[in-house]
Amino acid sequence: MHKLLERCGNPHLSLPPTIHVAGSNGKGSTIAFLAAMTKQQGLQCHVHTSPHLQRLNERYQLAGQQISDAALAELLHEVENINRGDPATVFELLTLAMFIAFSREPADLAIIEVGLGGELDATNCIQRPTLSLITPIALEHTDWLGKELSGIAQAKAGIIKPDCPVFSARQPDEAHAILQKTAARQRAEFKTSGEHFQCWQEDGHLLWQNDDVLLDLPLPSLPGQHQIENADLAIAAAISLGWGEQAIAEGLKTANWPGRLQSVKPFSPLGPEAEVWLDGAHNPHAAQALAIFLQQRQQRTPANLHLVFAMQRTKDVAGFLGPLLDLSPHIHVVPLPSAPSPVSPLELMEKVAATGLKVTVHAGLEDALAQLPSDRVRLLVTGSLYLIGNFLDLANKNARPKAGIS
């Protein structure tokens, strides 16, 4: 990665002040809150996230605007010429494109999400971030990061840089100890939720507190109890940067992050009364958040719960479904043609059946939707961001026409 950067003048050294974000879950939502707060603060912000749902352009927000097709094509052609056909991963080349684009376009701030980890991540060429944020750490990408939480935490801790402040969400004790030790070794100020700041919901409000302030804020726009945790970290970052309470409040209300407990209007072949949710969760920790959300929905308004489900081969199917077992959803397994290494539908069916849940295999996503009951359906599409992208493509194609005279 450094060789590629040197060939084009080290653009990573010419970035705006940068917030670097690592963790296992909640990175995108935390960034969405921060980006919305930045806008409300009147600042121009670059944002890099990965992966994308439908279009590669989603990964690159330049001063608040998604990069255009023409600009992205030109940028990728430039990166191809810089690489000269040398061995490089796709993510390294896409990250190089990000560094080039962010270094050329003026902005007040850049928010950059890591890829897999931290220490060896292509984005970790950033030398002196204004802030490093670490969202909840959990078992994930075990084929790359190892099967022990300590190893995963060590990888995430790689974004902690000398004398650069770090804010962390609440972590398992093992992960917290590693982050704290790494920060001390790097002489980096380390603040963590539950010790230096805290956030809670009370009477329809979000209260946030540190040693200096108590903020009375609106609840986040993004649904799910876990978004309180993500908002907590974003608020801590915003307060440390001196942003105003009004900007923080408006950012919480206006943040948007597609594919993460996203509510979608039903479309054909779904029944018009179906309740549809999309969430790209793909590890056990994220599934726990889903289970809490669904349990609350089921208690409030009982419905027939169905999951349209697909996963990549690198994911823990049984671990993901574990938190959802008490809800007894009917699982509808579908192919995942857009993913690089999906579990085959028949193999996934066997893994689901082993948990005791009712499972049906379908030839495709549209076939699964067509076979759902027509009334009192609560549908969650989950297990892979690739699946969410496929669903959104189908939704765009099959959206119900608005009523009226044509």
C-alpha positions as CSV (number, residue, x, y, z in Angstrom):
1,M,0.0,0.0,0.0
2,H,2.8,2.4,0.9
3,K,4.4,1.7,-2.5
4,L,1.2,2.7,-4.3
5,L,0.9,5.8,-2.2
6,E,4.5,6.8,-2.9
7,R,3.9,6.5,-6.7
8,C,1.2,9.2,-6.6
9,G,2.8,11.6,-4.2
10,N,1.5,10.2,-0.8
11,P,-2.0,11.7,-0.9
12,H,-2.7,10.2,2.5
13,L,-0.5,13.0,3.9
14,S,-2.7,15.7,2.5
15,L,-6.0,14.8,4.0
16,P,-8.3,17.1,6.0
17,P,-8.4,16.4,9.7
18,T,-9.4,12.8,9.9
19,I,-11.5,10.6,12.2
20,H,-10.5,6.9,11.7
21,V,-13.2,4.3,12.7
22,A,-12.6,0.6,13.5
23,G,-14.7,-2.0,15.3
24,S,-16.8,-5.1,14.5
25,N,-20.3,-3.6,14.6
26,G,-21.9,-0.2,14.4
27,K,-19.1,1.5,12.3
28,G,-21.4,2.6,9.6
29,S,-24.2,3.8,11.9
30,T,-21.7,5.8,14.1
31,I,-20.3,7.4,10.9
32,A,-23.8,8.2,9.7
33,F,-24.5,10.0,13.0
34,L,-21.2,11.9,12.8
35,A,-21.6,12.9,9.2
36,A,-25.1,14.2,9.9
37,M,-23.8,16.2,12.9
38,T,-20.9,17.6,10.7
39,K,-23.4,18.9,8.2
40,Q,-25.5,20.5,10.9
41,Q,-22.3,22.1,12.3
42,G,-21.9,23.8,8.9
43,L,-18.8,21.8,8.0
44,Q,-17.8,20.0,4.7
45,C,-17.0,16.4,5.3
46,H,-15.6,13.5,3.2
47,V,-16.8,10.1,4.2
48,H,-15.4,6.7,3.3
49,T,-17.4,3.5,4.1
50,S,-17.4,-0.1,3.0
51,P,-18.8,-2.2,1.6
52,H,-21.4,-0.7,-0.6
53,L,-25.0,-2.0,-1.0
54,Q,-25.8,-1.3,-4.7
55,R,-23.2,1.0,-6.3
56,L,-19.5,1.5,-5.7
57,N,-20.1,5.2,-5.6
58,E,-21.6,4.8,-2.1
59,R,-18.2,4.3,-0.6
60,Y,-17.0,7.8,-1.5
61,Q,-18.8,11.0,-0.2
62,L,-16.9,14.1,-1.3
63,A,-17.8,17.2,0.8
64,G,-21.2,15.7,1.4
65,Q,-21.9,14.5,-2.1
66,Q,-21.6,11.0,-3.5
67,I,-19.0,10.8,-6.2
68,S,-20.4,10.9,-9.7
69,D,-20.1,8.0,-12.2
70,A,-17.7,10.0,-14.4
71,A,-15.5,11.1,-11.6
72,L,-15.3,7.6,-10.2
73,A,-14.5,6.1,-13.6
74,E,-11.7,8.6,-14.1
75,L,-10.4,8.0,-10.6
76,L,-10.3,4.2,-11.0
77,H,-8.6,4.5,-14.4
78,E,-5.9,6.7,-12.7
79,V,-5.5,4.1,-9.9
80,E,-5.1,1.3,-12.6
81,N,-2.3,3.3,-14.2
82,I,-0.6,3.9,-10.8
83,N,-0.7,0.2,-10.0
84,R,0.9,-0.9,-13.3
85,G,-0.6,-4.4,-13.0
86,D,1.3,-5.2,-9.8
87,P,-0.3,-7.6,-7.2
88,A,-2.8,-5.7,-5.1
89,T,-6.1,-6.4,-3.5
90,V,-9.3,-4.8,-4.7
91,F,-9.7,-3.0,-1.3
92,E,-6.2,-1.6,-1.5
93,L,-6.9,-0.1,-5.0
94,L,-10.2,1.3,-3.8
95,T,-8.5,2.7,-0.7
96,L,-5.9,4.4,-2.9
97,A,-8.7,5.9,-4.9
98,M,-10.2,7.2,-1.7
99,F,-6.9,8.8,-0.5
100,I,-6.5,10.5,-3.9
101,A,-10.0,11.9,-4.1
102,F,-10.0,13.1,-0.5
103,S,-6.7,14.8,-0.8
104,R,-7.8,16.8,-3.9
105,E,-11.3,18.0,-2.8
106,P,-11.3,20.6,0.0
107,A,-13.2,19.7,3.1
108,D,-13.1,20.4,6.9
109,L,-13.0,16.8,8.0
110,A,-12.7,13.3,6.7
111,I,-14.3,10.3,8.3
112,I,-12.7,7.0,7.2
113,E,-13.9,3.5,8.0
114,V,-11.5,0.6,8.0
115,G,-12.0,-2.5,5.9
116,L,-11.5,-5.8,7.9
117,G,-9.3,-4.7,10.8
118,G,-7.0,-2.0,11.8
119,E,-3.4,-2.9,12.2
120,L,-2.9,-4.3,8.7
121,D,-5.8,-2.5,7.0
122,A,-5.2,-0.6,3.8
123,T,-6.6,2.6,5.4
124,N,-4.1,2.4,8.3
125,C,-1.6,4.5,6.4
126,I,-3.2,7.5,8.2
127,Q,-0.5,8.7,10.5
128,R,-2.0,11.3,12.8
129,P,-5.8,11.1,13.0
130,T,-7.6,13.8,14.8
131,L,-9.6,11.0,16.6
132,S,-9.7,7.3,16.5
133,L,-13.0,5.7,17.2
134,I,-13.5,2.0,18.1
135,T,-17.1,0.6,18.0
136,P,-18.1,-2.6,19.7
137,I,-15.6,-5.5,19.1
138,A,-16.9,-9.0,18.6
139,L,-16.0,-12.3,16.9
140,E,-16.0,-11.6,13.1
141,H,-13.9,-12.4,10.0
142,T,-12.3,-15.2,12.0
143,D,-10.7,-16.6,8.9
144,W,-8.6,-13.5,8.7
145,L,-8.5,-12.1,12.2
146,G,-8.4,-15.4,14.2
147,K,-10.9,-17.1,16.4
148,E,-10.0,-15.4,19.7
149,L,-11.5,-12.1,20.8
150,S,-8.1,-10.9,22.0
151,G,-6.6,-11.3,18.5
152,I,-9.5,-9.4,17.0
153,A,-9.1,-6.6,19.6
154,Q,-5.4,-6.4,18.9
155,A,-6.1,-6.0,15.2
156,K,-8.6,-3.2,15.8
157,A,-6.2,-1.5,18.2
158,G,-3.9,-1.0,15.3
159,I,-5.5,2.3,14.5
160,I,-4.4,3.8,17.8
161,K,-1.6,6.2,16.9
162,P,1.0,8.0,19.2
163,D,-0.5,11.0,21.0
164,C,-3.8,10.8,19.1
165,P,-7.0,10.5,21.2
166,V,-9.1,7.4,21.2
167,F,-12.8,7.0,22.0
168,S,-14.2,3.5,22.5
169,A,-17.7,2.1,22.9
170,R,-18.3,-0.3,25.8
171,Q,-16.2,-3.4,25.2
172,P,-15.9,-6.9,26.6
173,D,-13.3,-6.9,29.4
174,E,-10.7,-8.7,27.3
175,A,-11.0,-6.3,24.4
176,H,-11.1,-3.2,26.7
177,A,-7.9,-4.3,28.4
178,I,-6.1,-4.6,25.1
179,L,-7.3,-1.2,23.8
180,Q,-6.3,0.4,27.1
181,K,-2.9,-1.2,27.1
182,T,-2.3,-0.2,23.4
183,A,-3.4,3.4,24.1
184,A,-1.0,3.6,27.1
185,R,1.9,2.3,25.0
186,Q,1.1,4.9,22.3
187,R,0.6,7.7,24.9
188,A,-2.8,8.2,23.4
189,E,-5.6,9.6,25.5
190,F,-8.2,6.8,25.9
191,K,-11.8,7.4,26.8
192,T,-14.5,4.8,26.9
193,S,-18.2,4.6,27.3
194,G,-19.3,3.7,30.8
195,E,-16.2,5.3,32.3
196,H,-15.7,8.7,30.8
197,F,-19.1,9.3,29.2
198,Q,-22.4,7.6,29.1
199,C,-25.7,7.6,27.3
200,W,-29.2,6.4,28.1
201,Q,-32.8,6.7,27.1
202,E,-35.3,8.3,29.4
203,D,-38.9,9.5,28.8
204,G,-38.6,9.6,25.1
205,H,-35.3,11.5,25.2
206,L,-31.6,10.6,24.8
207,L,-29.5,11.8,27.7
208,W,-25.7,12.0,27.3
209,Q,-23.2,12.9,30.0
210,N,-19.5,13.3,30.7
211,D,-17.7,15.1,33.5
212,D,-18.5,18.5,32.0
213,V,-21.9,18.4,30.4
214,L,-25.3,16.8,30.5
215,L,-27.2,16.9,27.2
216,D,-30.9,16.4,26.7
217,L,-31.2,15.1,23.1
218,P,-33.8,13.6,20.7
219,L,-33.8,9.8,20.2
220,P,-31.8,8.7,17.1
221,S,-33.5,8.5,13.8
222,L,-32.0,5.0,13.3
223,P,-34.2,2.3,14.9
224,G,-33.0,-0.3,17.4
225,Q,-31.7,-0.2,21.0
226,H,-28.1,-0.7,19.7
227,Q,-28.2,2.7,18.0
228,I,-28.1,4.3,21.5
229,E,-24.7,2.8,21.8
230,N,-23.6,4.0,18.4
231,A,-25.0,7.5,19.0
232,D,-23.1,7.5,22.3
233,L,-19.8,7.2,20.6
234,A,-20.6,9.7,17.9
235,I,-21.7,12.3,20.5
236,A,-18.5,11.8,22.4
237,A,-16.5,12.5,19.3
238,A,-18.6,15.6,18.5
239,I,-18.3,17.0,22.0
240,S,-14.5,16.5,21.9
241,L,-14.4,18.5,18.7
242,G,-16.4,21.4,20.2
243,W,-19.5,21.0,18.2
244,G,-22.7,22.6,19.4
245,E,-25.6,20.8,21.1
246,Q,-28.0,21.9,18.4
247,A,-25.9,20.4,15.6
248,I,-25.6,17.1,17.6
249,A,-29.4,17.0,18.2
250,E,-30.2,17.7,14.5
251,G,-27.6,15.1,13.4
252,L,-29.2,12.4,15.6
253,K,-32.6,13.2,14.0
254,T,-31.5,13.3,10.4
255,A,-28.9,10.5,10.2
256,N,-29.6,7.9,7.5
257,W,-27.9,4.5,7.0
258,P,-29.5,2.2,4.4
259,G,-29.5,-1.5,5.0
260,R,-29.3,-1.3,8.8
261,L,-32.8,-1.9,10.2
262,Q,-34.1,-0.1,7.2
263,S,-37.9,0.0,6.9
264,V,-39.0,-0.7,3.3
265,K,-42.4,-0.3,1.8
266,P,-43.8,-3.6,0.5
267,F,-43.8,-4.2,-3.2
268,S,-45.1,-7.0,-5.5
269,P,-45.1,-9.9,-4.9
270,L,-45.3,-9.0,-1.2
271,G,-48.7,-8.3,0.3
272,P,-49.5,-4.6,0.7
273,E,-49.7,-4.9,4.5
274,A,-46.3,-6.7,5.0
275,E,-43.9,-5.1,7.4
276,V,-40.4,-5.2,5.8
277,W,-37.0,-4.7,7.5
278,L,-33.6,-4.9,6.0
279,D,-30.4,-5.5,8.1
280,G,-27.0,-6.5,6.9
281,A,-26.1,-8.1,10.2
282,H,-23.8,-11.1,9.7
283,N,-22.3,-12.0,13.1
284,P,-23.6,-13.1,16.5
285,H,-23.2,-9.8,18.2
286,A,-25.2,-8.0,15.5
287,A,-27.8,-10.8,15.7
288,Q,-28.3,-10.1,19.4
289,A,-29.2,-6.5,18.5
290,L,-31.7,-7.8,15.9
291,A,-33.2,-10.2,18.4
292,I,-33.9,-7.4,20.9
293,F,-35.5,-5.2,18.2
294,L,-37.7,-8.0,16.8
295,Q,-38.7,-9.1,20.3
296,Q,-39.9,-5.6,21.0
297,R,-41.8,-5.5,17.7
298,Q,-43.4,-8.9,18.3
299,Q,-44.5,-7.9,21.8
300,R,-46.0,-4.6,20.6
301,T,-47.8,-6.1,17.5
302,P,-47.6,-9.9,17.1
303,A,-47.1,-11.0,13.5
304,N,-45.9,-14.0,11.5
305,L,-42.1,-13.6,11.6
306,H,-40.2,-14.6,8.5
307,L,-36.5,-14.2,7.7
308,V,-35.1,-14.2,4.1
309,F,-31.6,-15.4,4.7
310,A,-28.3,-15.9,3.0
311,M,-24.7,-15.9,4.2
312,Q,-21.1,-16.0,3.1
313,R,-19.1,-19.1,3.8
314,T,-16.8,-17.2,6.2
315,K,-19.7,-16.5,8.6
316,D,-20.9,-18.4,11.7
317,V,-24.4,-19.5,10.7
318,A,-25.3,-21.2,14.0
319,G,-23.8,-18.4,16.0
320,F,-25.8,-15.9,14.1
321,L,-29.1,-17.7,14.4
322,G,-28.6,-18.5,18.1
323,P,-30.0,-15.2,19.5
324,L,-33.0,-15.5,17.2
325,L,-34.1,-19.0,18.2
326,D,-36.6,-17.9,20.9
327,L,-38.5,-15.9,18.2
328,S,-39.0,-19.0,16.1
329,P,-38.9,-17.3,12.8
330,H,-39.5,-19.2,9.5
331,I,-36.2,-19.0,7.6
332,H,-36.3,-18.7,3.8
333,V,-32.9,-19.5,2.4
334,V,-32.1,-17.9,-1.0
335,P,-29.0,-18.0,-3.3
336,L,-26.5,-15.2,-3.1
337,P,-25.2,-14.9,-6.6
338,S,-23.5,-11.5,-6.1
339,A,-21.2,-12.7,-3.3
340,P,-17.7,-14.0,-3.8
341,S,-18.1,-17.1,-1.4
342,P,-21.7,-17.8,-0.5
343,V,-22.9,-20.8,1.4
344,S,-24.9,-22.9,-1.1
345,P,-28.7,-22.8,-0.4
346,L,-28.8,-26.6,0.3
347,E,-25.8,-26.4,2.7
348,L,-27.3,-23.4,4.4
349,M,-30.7,-25.2,4.7
350,E,-28.9,-28.0,6.6
351,K,-27.2,-25.6,8.9
352,V,-30.5,-23.8,9.7
353,A,-32.4,-27.1,10.1
354,A,-29.8,-28.2,12.7
355,T,-30.9,-25.3,14.9
356,G,-34.5,-26.6,15.0
357,L,-35.9,-23.7,13.0
358,K,-38.4,-24.2,10.2
359,V,-36.6,-23.6,6.9
360,T,-37.5,-23.5,3.2
361,V,-35.1,-23.2,0.3
362,H,-36.1,-21.0,-2.7
363,A,-34.7,-20.7,-6.2
364,G,-34.3,-17.0,-5.8
365,L,-35.1,-13.9,-3.8
366,E,-38.3,-13.1,-5.8
367,D,-39.5,-16.7,-5.4
368,A,-39.1,-16.5,-1.7
369,L,-41.1,-13.3,-1.5
370,A,-43.9,-14.7,-3.6
371,Q,-44.3,-17.6,-1.3
372,L,-44.7,-15.6,1.9
373,P,-48.2,-15.5,3.5
374,S,-50.3,-12.5,2.4
375,D,-51.3,-11.2,5.8
376,R,-49.7,-10.3,9.2
377,V,-46.2,-10.8,7.9
378,R,-43.2,-9.3,9.5
379,L,-40.2,-9.9,7.2
380,L,-36.6,-9.4,8.0
381,V,-34.0,-9.7,5.2
382,T,-30.7,-10.4,6.8
383,G,-27.4,-12.3,6.9
384,S,-25.4,-10.5,4.2
385,L,-25.0,-7.0,2.8
386,Y,-24.9,-8.6,-0.6
387,L,-28.4,-9.9,0.0
388,I,-29.6,-6.4,1.1
389,G,-28.2,-4.9,-2.1
390,N,-30.0,-7.6,-4.1
391,F,-33.3,-6.8,-2.3
392,L,-33.0,-3.1,-2.9
393,D,-32.4,-3.7,-6.6
394,L,-35.5,-5.8,-6.7
395,A,-37.5,-3.2,-4.7
396,N,-36.4,-0.5,-7.2
397,K,-37.6,-2.7,-10.1
398,N,-40.9,-3.8,-8.6
399,A,-42.0,-0.7,-6.6
400,R,-45.7,-0.4,-6.4
401,P,-47.1,2.5,-8.6
402,K,-48.6,5.4,-6.7
403,A,-52.4,5.4,-6.8
404,G,-53.9,8.0,-9.1
405,I,-55.0,8.6,-12.7
406,S,-52.4,8.0,-15.3
